[in-house]
């Protein structure tokens, strides 16, 4: 049985118009033309990324991992390409006080098996002291390689919160690309999936039918309280943390400014 639309006068306020399937398919096909153009434009941008000039740096710079200090070259794990996420850190903060934005990225990149199959290694670096980082990764259940780059400058350390790509030629190492701002979004596939839903991300900057979805601050759902209510208050955690065994309710984020 095929459903038929109700009279347009019964359409839902703040929602797109109700139409029959043929009319919907026509509108969908028209949007598909623009989606394909967007995809091709993205392919062209990716090609331009591959043409960016490179910056050579000292791959022997030491970072700290679970086995102690190692040269940055070790992060390549013998491969020629390396993708790194630079995770912000709040010194001395409890787990719930660590960066919610970086948590969304790291949580979505828990398994690099397909990157590895393509010959690309993956690691997460942060400016946190290793003892704090080790406790945090154990709590989160992370299995990706993590390293502390505390005190190191660009392009190994420096500003956090970005995806960064590197190339190795023998024992020479090069910076090839780094994201800024929303350039991190490819790491978080949940955002792309939300963009396909009727209400989207529910953020104020998005366009919706007039009178449609309520507008919230950006990333309003990245933290929640123990009952699942989005909040950035002192009783909140990055959402993924509520899945961890033995997690408890808290009353403070216990954090100062982030250590970059």
PyMOL commands that set and color helices and strands:
alter all, ss='L'
color gray80, all
select helices_A, chain A and resi 8-10+21-50+72-76+95-97+100-108+113-117+130-140+181-187+189-194+239-243
alter helices_A, ss='H'
color red, helices_A
select strands_A, chain A and resi 55-57+62-65+68-71+81-87+120-126+145-148+163-169+172-178+223-224+237-238
alter strands_A, ss='S'
color yellow, strands_A
deselect
rebuild
show_as cartoon
